[in-house]
């Protein structure tokens, strides 16, 4: 089998980047306002046990990125950089070969064999032979990186070409295994205006799929669009979530997004938990 420019040796170098590819891990992205100096101080090991012999939690640095497999790379990239304002870290692509195929797809291929079906019918691309390729782009936000991934046939152009597999039609957050990306809105921002501006800016770019829910009951897209601005978010004022404000929203690829704001008691709860976690893993 002939390899493209991304040989197995190159794939080894990139394995650190791609080992988590395709996993859109759910999470409330609630970073503390603690300075980096304090964070570094909290992370200084206090244990005499070698790092590699310590508990797994002590060997982690946290979440490096969230991955999202997209149908149209250019469209998704425009949304996350130009609409939401992320900064491109790097892009790479045309990944193929046996090593990267096995790194990403071994589990799915085994499942296809167990079911005795062609892996292609399960949406499993053939990176091994190079029939399909993988492209990636990393986008930096304040406290996390988002990775966009597109699997395409080899003859398809990078970025704007057709995706290898069709997207999932039903993206209900109630489905087991369904995940979402959560964005943390700054404390001094008017949440309801942010959502209105997000929908307006996305609409100007032709991204009509970007639609946030409303806290009022609406039965049509017309009613949703006509709902008052104060219906753009759900503010919680009691219980353990006091100070939490949220709304679910679909992104340009149909992906499930969430926007949150954490103020008052709930902000203190998360900040305290972050400090406790740092103390624990530093021991």
C-alpha positions in Angstrom: 0.0 0.0 0.0 1.4 3.4 -1.0 1.2 6.2 1.6 0.5 9.8 0.9 2.7 12.6 2.3 1.4 11.8 5.8 3.3 8.6 6.4 3.0 6.4 9.4 6.0 8.3 10.9 4.1 11.6 10.4 1.0 10.0 11.9 3.0 9.1 15.0 3.9 12.7 15.5 0.3 13.8 15.2 -1.1 11.1 17.3 -1.0 13.4 20.3 -3.3 15.8 18.5 -5.6 13.3 17.0 -6.0 10.7 19.7 -9.2 12.3 20.9 -10.5 13.2 17.5 -14.2 12.8 17.0 -15.2 12.9 20.6 -17.5 15.9 21.4 -17.3 15.8 25.1 -20.2 17.4 26.9 -19.3 20.0 29.6 -20.2 23.3 31.2 -17.1 25.3 30.4 -16.9 27.2 33.7 -13.4 28.4 34.1 -12.5 30.2 37.3 -11.1 33.8 37.2 -8.1 32.5 39.2 -4.8 33.9 37.7 -2.4 31.6 35.9 0.2 32.3 38.6 -2.1 30.9 41.3 -3.1 28.0 39.0 0.6 27.1 38.5 1.2 27.3 42.2 -1.8 25.0 43.0 -0.4 22.5 40.5 3.0 22.1 42.1 3.3 18.5 43.4 3.4 18.1 47.1 3.7 14.4 47.0 7.0 12.5 46.9 5.4 9.8 44.7 6.6 10.0 41.1 4.0 11.5 38.8 3.6 8.3 36.7 2.8 6.3 39.9 0.2 8.8 41.2 -3.6 8.5 40.6 -4.9 9.1 37.1 -6.4 12.4 38.0 -3.0 13.7 39.1 -1.6 12.9 35.6 -4.2 15.1 33.8 -4.0 18.8 32.9 -7.8 19.0 32.3 -9.7 19.0 29.0 -7.6 20.0 26.0 -10.3 20.3 23.4 -13.8 19.4 22.3 -14.1 17.7 18.9 -17.0 18.2 16.5 -17.3 16.3 13.2 -18.8 18.6 10.6 -20.4 18.3 7.2 -19.0 21.5 5.8 -15.7 22.6 7.3 -15.7 26.1 5.8 -19.1 26.9 7.1 -18.4 25.6 10.6 -15.1 27.3 10.8 -16.7 30.7 9.8 -19.3 30.3 12.6 -16.8 29.5 15.4 -14.2 32.1 14.3 -16.2 34.9 12.8 -19.5 34.7 14.6 -18.3 33.5 18.0 -14.9 35.0 17.7 -12.5 32.1 18.3 -8.9 32.2 17.0 -7.5 29.6 14.7 -4.7 27.7 16.3 -3.7 25.5 13.4 -5.1 23.4 10.6 -3.9 20.2 9.0 -5.3 17.6 6.8 -5.3 14.8 4.2 -4.6 12.4 7.0 -4.6 8.8 5.8 -2.7 5.5 6.4 -3.0 2.4 8.5 -1.7 3.9 11.8 -4.1 6.9 11.9 -6.9 4.6 10.7 -6.3 2.2 13.6 -5.8 5.0 16.1 -9.2 6.5 15.4 -11.4 3.6 14.1 -10.4 0.3 15.6 -13.4 0.0 17.9 -15.9 0.8 15.1 -14.2 -1.7 12.7 -14.5 -4.5 15.4 -18.1 -3.6 15.8 -18.7 -3.9 12.1 -17.1 -7.4 12.1 -19.2 -8.5 15.0 -22.3 -7.3 13.1 -21.0 -8.9 9.9 -21.6 -5.8 7.8 -19.5 -3.7 5.5 -17.9 -0.9 7.7 -18.9 1.7 5.1 -22.6 1.0 5.8 -21.9 2.1 9.4 -20.3 5.4 8.3 -16.8 4.1 8.9 -14.3 5.7 6.5 -11.4 3.9 4.9 -8.4 6.0 6.0 -6.2 2.9 5.8 -6.2 2.8 2.0 -6.6 6.6 1.5 -10.0 6.3 -0.1 -11.1 8.8 2.5 -9.2 11.5 4.2 -9.4 13.5 7.5 -9.0 17.3 7.8 -8.8 19.1 11.1 -8.8 22.7 12.3 -8.3 23.8 15.9 -9.9 27.0 17.3 -8.9 28.6 20.6 -11.4 30.2 23.0 -10.5 31.7 26.4 -10.4 28.4 28.3 -10.7 25.6 25.8 -9.9 24.5 22.2 -12.6 23.3 19.8 -11.4 20.9 17.0 -13.4 20.7 13.8 -13.1 17.5 11.9 -14.2 16.6 8.4 -14.0 13.1 6.8 -14.2 13.2 3.0 -13.6 11.1 0.0 -10.1 11.5 -1.4 -11.2 13.3 -4.5 -13.3 15.9 -2.6 -11.7 19.3 -2.0 -10.6 20.1 1.5 -12.9 22.5 3.4 -15.8 22.8 1.0 -16.1 19.3 -0.3 -18.9 16.9 0.5 -18.6 14.9 3.7 -18.0 11.2 3.7 -21.2 10.3 5.7 -24.5 12.1 6.0 -25.2 13.9 9.2 -27.5 12.6 11.9 -31.0 13.9 11.4 -32.2 13.8 15.0 -30.1 15.7 17.5 -32.3 15.6 20.6 -30.3 16.2 23.8 -32.3 13.4 25.3 -30.6 10.7 23.2 -28.1 8.7 25.2 -24.5 9.5 24.0 -25.7 12.8 22.7 -23.2 15.5 23.6 -23.1 19.3 23.4 -20.7 22.2 23.5 -21.3 24.8 26.2 -20.1 28.4 25.9 -19.6 30.5 29.0 -21.0 34.1 28.6 -19.1 36.8 30.5 -20.5 38.1 33.8 -21.3 41.6 32.5 -23.0 40.6 29.3 -26.8 40.9 28.7 -27.6 37.3 28.0 -30.9 37.9 26.1 -29.3 40.5 23.8 -26.4 38.1 23.2 -28.8 35.4 21.9 -30.7 37.9 19.7 -27.4 39.2 18.2 -26.1 35.6 17.7 -29.2 34.7 15.7 -29.1 38.0 13.7 -25.4 37.7 12.8 -25.8 34.0 11.9 -28.8 34.9 9.7 -26.9 37.6 7.9 -24.4 34.9 6.9 -27.0 32.5 5.7 -26.7 30.2 8.7 -30.4 29.9 9.3 -29.9 26.7 11.3 -28.5 28.7 14.2 -31.6 29.0 16.4 -31.9 29.2 20.1 -34.8 27.8 22.1 -37.2 30.0 24.0 -38.5 29.7 27.6 -42.0 30.2 26.4 -44.0 27.5 24.6 -43.9 28.1 20.9 -45.3 25.8 18.2 -43.7 27.1 15.0 -40.6 28.8 13.8 -42.7 32.0 13.3 -43.8 31.9 17.0 -40.2 31.3 18.1 -38.9 34.2 16.1 -41.7 36.5 17.5 -41.1 35.6 21.1 -40.0 38.6 23.3 -36.3 39.0 24.0 -36.7 38.1 27.7 -37.7 34.6 26.6 -34.2 34.0 25.2 -32.8 32.6 28.5 -33.8 30.7 31.6 -32.5 32.4 34.8 -32.5 30.2 37.9 -33.0 32.0 41.2 -33.3 29.2 43.8 -31.8 26.0 44.9 -28.2 24.9 44.2 -28.3 26.4 40.7 -29.2 29.9 41.9 -27.4 32.3 39.6 -27.3 30.0 36.6 -28.7 31.2 33.3 -28.9 29.1 30.2 -30.4 28.3 26.8 -29.9 25.5 24.3 -29.2 26.4 20.7 -28.5 24.6 17.4 -25.3 25.5 15.6 -24.7 25.8 11.8 -24.1 22.0 11.4 -27.2 21.1 13.5 -24.9 20.5 16.5 -26.3 20.9 20.0 -24.9 24.0 21.7 -25.5 25.5 25.1 -24.8 29.0 26.3 -24.6 29.6 30.1 -23.9 32.4 32.6 -22.9 31.6 36.1 -23.3 34.4 38.7 -23.8 34.6 42.5 -24.0 31.4 44.5 -23.5 29.0 41.7 -20.4 30.8 40.5 -18.9 30.5 44.0 -19.8 26.8 44.0 -17.9 26.2 40.8 -14.9 28.4 41.8 -14.6 26.5 45.1 -14.8 23.1 43.4 -12.1 24.1 41.0 -9.8 25.1 43.8 -10.6 21.9 45.7 -9.8 19.9 42.6 -6.4 21.6 42.1 -5.5 21.0 45.7 -6.5 17.3 45.5 -4.4 16.6 42.3 -1.4 18.5 43.7 -1.2 16.2 46.8 
